[in-house]
């Protein structure tokens, strides 16, 4: 007889509980509870930081003024906006049941979600970057991590998506970067307005079949209920929200770019160097849009911007070298970006 896969539907959850419930399952599975596929929908909008992300990535003044709580999760990924138009799912298994290599673990735990999307009529695919997409548009955000001896992958069905608010909650002092980030979100992040009940049913069938488990209605164990209470307190603390300290050696010297990932291979940057300022969109390694500022470029600003469109990121310095000292300053600002940080 197949081992059980607990299916737990938490319904609508307040922002804090929409995070602490599935984290608690991680502790329960680590302690020996059966694996679980859980679902929840936020009862109110909020913002959630990935474990390693800086608290300064979020515009806290905007969030406070608009009643948006800011929470930090235990798994990776960027700063994201969540609301009631997104149905979240979490698959949690003992670490021993999952491949040790991250790539293979993610593929194993995301492919059933792709199957479920297809069942409800969405022509989804898991691309080479392990993102669930339709064409070049991401339709499902995901995060993954390990909680003690349990592996968890989270994702979402996006029924509608407020691109404007998703960009606005980010701390982006450069208006040009904010505009470019919003434009890329609208271009590369898509909603799939399918019947959520049908999607949930398809998810249960797909995960049970792919994992060779028997889907059964489940509930939290005693260990998990205790963990919820502990996590409610932990996730509400200022020290947790601030996040882990980064070693001094890990802090790069010199100028640093403000970077925002929209999807794999698609991101924006804003950076400054010695009075020169850059805001740019990068799509698959090439400059897609750019806004340059340098007082000494005078009438050559638009010429320099046009020269960069469609240029591979690694060739930017060569192109800007033709614009003298201002070009070299702008190239130094570009060089402060770190594509590998994604």
KOLTIVEX-873025 format. One record per residue (C-alpha): residue number from 0; x, y, z. Coordinates in steps of 0.2 Angstrom, whole numbers, plus 2048, in hexadecimal, padded with zeros to 3 digits. Example, Ala and Ser with C-alpha at 12.3 -4.5 7.8 and 13.67 -1.06 7.14 Angstrom:
BEGIN
<pt nr="0" u="83E" v="7EA" w="827"/>
<pt nr="1" u="844" v="7FB" w="824"/>
This chain:
BEGIN
<pt nr="0" u="800" v="800" w="800"/>
<pt nr="1" u="806" v="811" w="7FB"/>
<pt nr="2" u="80C" v="81D" w="809"/>
<pt nr="3" u="800" v="82C" w="80C"/>
<pt nr="4" u="802" v="83D" w="806"/>
<pt nr="5" u="7F8" v="848" w="812"/>
<pt nr="6" u="7ED" v="855" w="809"/>
<pt nr="7" u="7EA" v="864" w="814"/>
<pt nr="8" u="7DF" v="873" w="80E"/>
<pt nr="9" u="7E1" v="881" w="819"/>
<pt nr="10" u="7D5" v="88C" w="810"/>
<pt nr="11" u="7D7" v="89F" w="812"/>
<pt nr="12" u="7E4" v="8A3" w="81E"/>
<pt nr="13" u="7EA" v="8B4" w="826"/>
<pt nr="14" u="7FB" v="8B9" w="81F"/>
<pt nr="15" u="805" v="8B3" w="82E"/>
<pt nr="16" u="7FD" v="8A2" w="82E"/>
<pt nr="17" u="7FE" v="8A0" w="81B"/>
<pt nr="18" u="811" v="89F" w="81F"/>
<pt nr="19" u="812" v="896" w="830"/>
<pt nr="20" u="806" v="888" w="82C"/>
<pt nr="21" u="810" v="880" w="81E"/>
<pt nr="22" u="821" v="884" w="827"/>
<pt nr="23" u="81A" v="87A" w="835"/>
<pt nr="24" u="816" v="86B" w="82A"/>
<pt nr="25" u="829" v="86B" w="826"/>
<pt nr="26" u="82D" v="868" w="838"/>
<pt nr="27" u="820" v="85B" w="839"/>
<pt nr="28" u="826" v="851" w="82A"/>
<pt nr="29" u="838" v="853" w="831"/>
<pt nr="30" u="831" v="84B" w="841"/>
<pt nr="31" u="82A" v="83C" w="838"/>
<pt nr="32" u="819" v="842" w="832"/>
<pt nr="33" u="813" v="83C" w="820"/>
<pt nr="34" u="817" v="848" w="812"/>
<pt nr="35" u="80A" v="855" w="80E"/>
<pt nr="36" u="802" v="85F" w="800"/>
<pt nr="37" u="7FA" v="86F" w="807"/>
<pt nr="38" u="7F0" v="87D" w="800"/>
<pt nr="39" u="7EC" v="88F" w="807"/>
<pt nr="40" u="7E6" v="89F" w="800"/>
<pt nr="41" u="7EB" v="8B0" w="809"/>
<pt nr="42" u="7DC" v="8B8" w="811"/>
<pt nr="43" u="7E5" v="8C9" w="80F"/>
<pt nr="44" u="7F3" v="8D0" w="804"/>
<pt nr="45" u="805" v="8D0" w="80B"/>
<pt nr="46" u="817" v="8D0" w="806"/>
<pt nr="47" u="823" v="8C1" w="809"/>
<pt nr="48" u="836" v="8C2" w="809"/>
<pt nr="49" u="841" v="8B3" w="805"/>
<pt nr="50" u="84C" v="8AD" w="813"/>
<pt nr="51" u="85D" v="8B4" w="80C"/>
<pt nr="52" u="856" v="8C5" w="806"/>
<pt nr="53" u="859" v="8D6" w="80D"/>
<pt nr="54" u="84B" v="8DE" w="817"/>
<pt nr="55" u="84F" v="8EE" w="80D"/>
<pt nr="56" u="849" v="8E6" w="7FD"/>
<pt nr="57" u="837" v="8EB" w="802"/>
<pt nr="58" u="82F" v="8FC" w="803"/>
<pt nr="59" u="829" v="8FB" w="815"/>
<pt nr="60" u="822" v="90C" w="815"/>
<pt nr="61" u="817" v="908" w="807"/>
<pt nr="62" u="812" v="8F7" w="80E"/>
<pt nr="63" u="80E" v="8FF" w="81F"/>
<pt nr="64" u="803" v="90D" w="817"/>
<pt nr="65" u="7FA" v="8FF" w="80D"/>
<pt nr="66" u="7F7" v="8F3" w="81B"/>
<pt nr="67" u="803" v="8E6" w="814"/>
<pt nr="68" u="80C" v="8DB" w="821"/>
<pt nr="69" u="81D" v="8D6" w="81C"/>
<pt nr="70" u="823" v="8C4" w="821"/>
<pt nr="71" u="833" v="8BA" w="81E"/>
<pt nr="72" u="832" v="8A7" w="819"/>
<pt nr="73" u="83F" v="89A" w="81C"/>
<pt nr="74" u="842" v="895" w="80A"/>
<pt nr="75" u="84A" v="89F" w="7FC"/>
<pt nr="76" u="844" v="8AB" w="7EF"/>
<pt nr="77" u="841" v="8BD" w="7ED"/>
<pt nr="78" u="835" v="8C9" w="7F5"/>
<pt nr="79" u="823" v="8C6" w="7EE"/>
<pt nr="80" u="812" v="8CD" w="7F0"/>
<pt nr="81" u="804" v="8C0" w="7F5"/>
<pt nr="82" u="7F1" v="8C2" w="7F5"/>
<pt nr="83" u="7E1" v="8B9" w="7F5"/>
<pt nr="84" u="7E2" v="8B7" w="7E2"/>
<pt nr="85" u="7F0" v="8AA" w="7E4"/>
<pt nr="86" u="7ED" v="898" w="7EA"/>
<pt nr="87" u="7FD" v="892" w="7F2"/>
<pt nr="88" u="802" v="880" w="7F3"/>
<pt nr="89" u="810" v="877" w="7FC"/>
<pt nr="90" u="817" v="866" w="7FA"/>
<pt nr="91" u="821" v="860" w="809"/>
<pt nr="92" u="82B" v="84F" w="809"/>
<pt nr="93" u="838" v="847" w="814"/>
<pt nr="94" u="849" v="84C" w="80D"/>
<pt nr="95" u="84D" v="839" w="80A"/>
<pt nr="96" u="83F" v="838" w="7FE"/>
<pt nr="97" u="846" v="846" w="7F3"/>
<pt nr="98" u="856" v="846" w="7E8"/>
<pt nr="99" u="865" v="84E" w="7F0"/>
<pt nr="100" u="869" v="859" w="7E1"/>
<pt nr="101" u="85E" v="869" w="7E2"/>
<pt nr="102" u="85B" v="869" w="7CF"/>
<pt nr="103" u="854" v="858" w="7CF"/>
<pt nr="104" u="84A" v="85B" w="7DF"/>
<pt nr="105" u="842" v="86A" w="7D8"/>
<pt nr="106" u="83E" v="861" w="7C8"/>
<pt nr="107" u="836" v="853" w="7D1"/>
<pt nr="108" u="82B" v="85E" w="7DC"/>
<pt nr="109" u="826" v="86A" w="7CF"/>
<pt nr="110" u="821" v="85F" w="7C0"/>
<pt nr="111" u="811" v="859" w="7C9"/>
<pt nr="112" u="80C" v="86B" w="7CA"/>
<pt nr="113" u="80F" v="86D" w="7B7"/>
<pt nr="114" u="804" v="85E" w="7B4"/>
<pt nr="115" u="7F6" v="866" w="7BF"/>
<pt nr="116" u="7F7" v="876" w="7B4"/>
<pt nr="117" u="7F5" v="86C" w="7A4"/>
<pt nr="118" u="7E6" v="862" w="7AB"/>
<pt nr="119" u="7DD" v="872" w="7AE"/>
<pt nr="120" u="7E1" v="878" w="79C"/>
<pt nr="121" u="7F1" v="883" w="79F"/>
<pt nr="122" u="7FF" v="87E" w="793"/>
<pt nr="123" u="80C" v="87F" w="7A0"/>
<pt nr="124" u="81E" v="879" w="79F"/>
<pt nr="125" u="82D" v="877" w="7AB"/>
<pt nr="126" u="83A" v="881" w="7A2"/>
<pt nr="127" u="84D" v="87F" w="7A3"/>
<pt nr="128" u="84E" v="88B" w="7B2"/>
<pt nr="129" u="841" v="880" w="7BB"/>
<pt nr="130" u="834" v="88D" w="7BA"/>
<pt nr="131" u="822" v="889" w="7B6"/>
<pt nr="132" u="81E" v="893" w="7A6"/>
<pt nr="133" u="812" v="895" w="797"/>
<pt nr="134" u="81D" v="89A" w="789"/>
<pt nr="135" u="829" v="8A7" w="791"/>
<pt nr="136" u="81D" v="8AD" w="79F"/>
<pt nr="137" u="81F" v="8A6" w="7B0"/>
<pt nr="138" u="80E" v="8A0" w="7B7"/>
<pt nr="139" u="814" v="899" w="7C8"/>
<pt nr="140" u="820" v="8A0" w="7D4"/>
<pt nr="141" u="829" v="893" w="7DF"/>
<pt nr="142" u="834" v="892" w="7EE"/>
<pt nr="143" u="83D" v="883" w="7F5"/>
<pt nr="144" u="847" v="87F" w="804"/>
<pt nr="145" u="84B" v="872" w="812"/>
<pt nr="146" u="844" v="873" w="824"/>
<pt nr="147" u="84E" v="867" w="82E"/>
<pt nr="148" u="84B" v="856" w="826"/>
<pt nr="149" u="83D" v="85B" w="81B"/>
<pt nr="150" u="83D" v="863" w="809"/>
<pt nr="151" u="830" v="86F" w="804"/>
<pt nr="152" u="82B" v="878" w="7F4"/>
<pt nr="153" u="81E" v="885" w="7F3"/>
<pt nr="154" u="815" v="88C" w="7E4"/>
<pt nr="155" u="805" v="895" w="7DF"/>
<pt nr="156" u="7F7" v="896" w="7D3"/>
<pt nr="157" u="7F5" v="8A8" w="7CE"/>
<pt nr="158" u="7E3" v="8AB" w="7C9"/>
<pt nr="159" u="7E6" v="8BE" w="7C8"/>
<pt nr="160" u="7F6" v="8C8" w="7CA"/>
<pt nr="161" u="7F8" v="8DA" w="7D0"/>
<pt nr="162" u="808" v="8DE" w="7C6"/>
<pt nr="163" u="808" v="8F0" w="7CC"/>
<pt nr="164" u="807" v="8EC" w="7DE"/>
<pt nr="165" u="814" v="8DE" w="7DD"/>
<pt nr="166" u="820" v="8EB" w="7D6"/>
<pt nr="167" u="81B" v="8F8" w="7E2"/>
<pt nr="168" u="81F" v="8EF" w="7F2"/>
<pt nr="169" u="831" v="8EE" w="7ED"/>
<pt nr="170" u="83D" v="8FB" w="7F3"/>
<pt nr="171" u="843" v="903" w="7E2"/>
<pt nr="172" u="849" v="914" w="7E4"/>
<pt nr="173" u="84C" v="917" w="7D2"/>
<pt nr="174" u="83C" v="91A" w="7C9"/>
<pt nr="175" u="843" v="914" w="7B8"/>
<pt nr="176" u="846" v="903" w="7C0"/>
<pt nr="177" u="835" v="902" w="7C8"/>
<pt nr="178" u="82D" v="905" w="7B7"/>
<pt nr="179" u="838" v="8F8" w="7AE"/>
<pt nr="180" u="835" v="8EB" w="7BC"/>
<pt nr="181" u="822" v="8EE" w="7BA"/>
<pt nr="182" u="823" v="8EC" w="7A7"/>
<pt nr="183" u="82D" v="8DC" w="7A8"/>
<pt nr="184" u="821" v="8D5" w="7B5"/>
<pt nr="185" u="812" v="8D9" w="7A9"/>
<pt nr="186" u="81C" v="8D1" w="79B"/>
<pt nr="187" u="823" v="8C1" w="7A4"/>
<pt nr="188" u="817" v="8BD" w="7B2"/>
<pt nr="189" u="805" v="8B6" w="7AD"/>
<pt nr="190" u="7F6" v="8B1" w="7B7"/>
<pt nr="191" u="7EC" v="8A1" w="7B3"/>
<pt nr="192" u="7DA" v="8A4" w="7B8"/>
<pt nr="193" u="7D4" v="892" w="7B9"/>
<pt nr="194" u="7C8" v="88A" w="7C5"/>
<pt nr="195" u="7D2" v="889" w="7D5"/>
<pt nr="196" u="7C8" v="879" w="7DB"/>
<pt nr="197" u="7CC" v="870" w="7CB"/>
<pt nr="198" u="7DF" v="875" w="7CC"/>
<pt nr="199" u="7DF" v="86F" w="7DE"/>
<pt nr="200" u="7D8" v="85E" w="7DA"/>
<pt nr="201" u="7E4" v="85C" w="7CB"/>
<pt nr="202" u="7F2" v="860" w="7D7"/>
<pt nr="203" u="7ED" v="853" w="7E3"/>
<pt nr="204" u="7EC" v="846" w="7D6"/>
<pt nr="205" u="7FC" v="84B" w="7CD"/>
<pt nr="206" u="807" v="84B" w="7DD"/>
<pt nr="207" u="800" v="83B" w="7E3"/>
<pt nr="208" u="803" v="832" w="7D3"/>
<pt nr="209" u="815" v="83A" w="7D0"/>
<pt nr="210" u="81B" v="836" w="7E2"/>
<pt nr="211" u="812" v="824" w="7E3"/>
<pt nr="212" u="809" v="82A" w="7F2"/>
<pt nr="213" u="7F7" v="828" w="7F8"/>
<pt nr="214" u="7EE" v="839" w="7FA"/>
<pt nr="215" u="7E4" v="839" w="80A"/>
<pt nr="216" u="7DB" v="848" w="813"/>
<pt nr="217" u="7E7" v="84E" w="820"/>
<pt nr="218" u="7E9" v="859" w="82F"/>
<pt nr="219" u="7F7" v="860" w="83A"/>
<pt nr="220" u="800" v="855" w="846"/>
<pt nr="221" u="803" v="85A" w="858"/>
<pt nr="222" u="815" v="85F" w="853"/>
<pt nr="223" u="80F" v="86A" w="845"/>
<pt nr="224" u="802" v="873" w="850"/>
<pt nr="225" u="80F" v="877" w="85D"/>
<pt nr="226" u="81B" v="87D" w="84F"/>
<pt nr="227" u="80D" v="888" w="848"/>
<pt nr="228" u="80C" v="891" w="859"/>
<pt nr="229" u="81F" v="893" w="85A"/>
<pt nr="230" u="820" v="899" w="848"/>
<pt nr="231" u="812" v="8A6" w="84B"/>
<pt nr="232" u="81D" v="8AE" w="858"/>
<pt nr="233" u="82D" v="8AC" w="84F"/>
<pt nr="234" u="827" v="8B3" w="83E"/>
<pt nr="235" u="81F" v="8C2" w="847"/>
<pt nr="236" u="82F" v="8C7" w="84F"/>
<pt nr="237" u="83A" v="8D6" w="849"/>
<pt nr="238" u="84A" v="8CB" w="84A"/>
<pt nr="239" u="843" v="8BE" w="83E"/>
<pt nr="240" u="83D" v="8CC" w="832"/>
<pt nr="241" u="84E" v="8D4" w="832"/>
<pt nr="242" u="855" v="8C3" w="82C"/>
<pt nr="243" u="866" v="8BB" w="82D"/>
<pt nr="244" u="876" v="8C5" w="82F"/>
<pt nr="245" u="881" v="8C4" w="820"/>
<pt nr="246" u="894" v="8C2" w="824"/>
<pt nr="247" u="89E" v="8D2" w="821"/>
<pt nr="248" u="8A9" v="8C8" w="814"/>
<pt nr="249" u="899" v="8C5" w="80A"/>
<pt nr="250" u="896" v="8D8" w="808"/>
<pt nr="251" u="89D" v="8DD" w="7F7"/>
<pt nr="252" u="8A8" v="8ED" w="7F7"/>
<pt nr="253" u="8A3" v="8FB" w="7EB"/>
<pt nr="254" u="893" v="900" w="7E2"/>
<pt nr="255" u="885" v="8F3" w="7E2"/>
<pt nr="256" u="876" v="8F2" w="7D7"/>
<pt nr="257" u="864" v="8F0" w="7DD"/>
<pt nr="258" u="85E" v="8E1" w="7D3"/>
<pt nr="259" u="84D" v="8D9" w="7D2"/>
<pt nr="260" u="84A" v="8C8" w="7CA"/>
<pt nr="261" u="839" v="8C7" w="7C0"/>
<pt nr="262" u="83C" v="8B5" w="7BA"/>
<pt nr="263" u="84B" v="8AB" w="7B6"/>
<pt nr="264" u="856" v="8B5" w="7AA"/>
<pt nr="265" u="84B" v="8C4" w="7AB"/>
<pt nr="266" u="850" v="8D2" w="7B8"/>
<pt nr="267" u="853" v="8E5" w="7BA"/>
<pt nr="268" u="861" v="8EE" w="7C2"/>
<pt nr="269" u="864" v="900" w="7C8"/>
<pt nr="270" u="876" v="906" w="7CC"/>
<pt nr="271" u="880" v="915" w="7CE"/>
<pt nr="272" u="893" v="919" w="7CD"/>
<pt nr="273" u="89B" v="929" w="7CF"/>
<pt nr="274" u="88C" v="933" w="7CA"/>
<pt nr="275" u="887" v="928" w="7BC"/>
<pt nr="276" u="876" v="91F" w="7BD"/>
<pt nr="277" u="86F" v="90F" w="7B4"/>
<pt nr="278" u="85E" v="907" w="7B4"/>
<pt nr="279" u="85D" v="8F8" w="7A9"/>
<pt nr="280" u="852" v="8E9" w="7A5"/>
<pt nr="281" u="85C" v="8D9" w="7A0"/>
<pt nr="282" u="853" v="8CB" w="797"/>
<pt nr="283" u="85D" v="8BB" w="793"/>
<pt nr="284" u="86D" v="8C3" w="795"/>
<pt nr="285" u="86A" v="8D2" w="78A"/>
<pt nr="286" u="865" v="8E4" w="78E"/>
<pt nr="287" u="853" v="8E6" w="78A"/>
<pt nr="288" u="850" v="8F8" w="791"/>
<pt nr="289" u="85C" v="905" w="798"/>
<pt nr="290" u="85B" v="916" w="7A0"/>
<pt nr="291" u="86C" v="91F" w="7A2"/>
<pt nr="292" u="871" v="92F" w="7AB"/>
<pt nr="293" u="881" v="938" w="7AC"/>
<pt nr="294" u="883" v="94B" w="7AB"/>
<pt nr="295" u="892" v="94A" w="79F"/>
<pt nr="296" u="889" v="940" w="792"/>
<pt nr="297" u="87F" v="94F" w="78D"/>
<pt nr="298" u="876" v="94C" w="77D"/>
<pt nr="299" u="87D" v="93A" w="77B"/>
<pt nr="300" u="872" v="932" w="788"/>
<pt nr="301" u="865" v="92B" w="77C"/>
<pt nr="302" u="872" v="926" w="770"/>
<pt nr="303" u="87B" v="91C" w="77D"/>
<pt nr="304" u="86A" v="914" w="783"/>
<pt nr="305" u="866" v="90F" w="771"/>
<pt nr="306" u="877" v="907" w="76F"/>
<pt nr="307" u="874" v="8FC" w="77E"/>
<pt nr="308" u="864" v="8F4" w="779"/>
<pt nr="309" u="866" v="8E2" w="774"/>
<pt nr="310" u="878" v="8E2" w="779"/>
<pt nr="311" u="87E" v="8D3" w="784"/>
<pt nr="312" u="881" v="8D8" w="796"/>
<pt nr="313" u="893" v="8D3" w="794"/>
<pt nr="314" u="896" v="8DF" w="786"/>
<pt nr="315" u="88F" v="8EF" w="78E"/>
<pt nr="316" u="8A0" v="8F5" w="794"/>
<pt nr="317" u="8A6" v="8F4" w="782"/>
<pt nr="318" u="898" v="8FD" w="77B"/>
<pt nr="319" u="899" v="90B" w="788"/>
<pt nr="320" u="8AB" v="90D" w="786"/>
<pt nr="321" u="8A7" v="917" w="777"/>
<pt nr="322" u="89F" v="925" w="782"/>
<pt nr="323" u="8AF" v="92A" w="78B"/>
<pt nr="324" u="8B0" v="92D" w="79E"/>
<pt nr="325" u="89D" v="92D" w="7A0"/>
<pt nr="326" u="89C" v="91C" w="797"/>
<pt nr="327" u="8A9" v="915" w="7A2"/>
<pt nr="328" u="89F" v="91B" w="7B2"/>
<pt nr="329" u="88F" v="913" w="7AB"/>
<pt nr="330" u="898" v="903" w="7A7"/>
<pt nr="331" u="89F" v="902" w="7B9"/>
<pt nr="332" u="88D" v="905" w="7BF"/>
<pt nr="333" u="887" v="8F6" w="7B4"/>
<pt nr="334" u="896" v="8EC" w="7BA"/>
<pt nr="335" u="88F" v="8ED" w="7CC"/>
<pt nr="336" u="881" v="8E1" w="7C7"/>
<pt nr="337" u="882" v="8CF" w="7CC"/>
<pt nr="338" u="878" v="8C4" w="7C0"/>
<pt nr="339" u="87E" v="8B4" w="7CA"/>
<pt nr="340" u="876" v="8BA" w="7DA"/>
<pt nr="341" u="865" v="8B3" w="7D3"/>
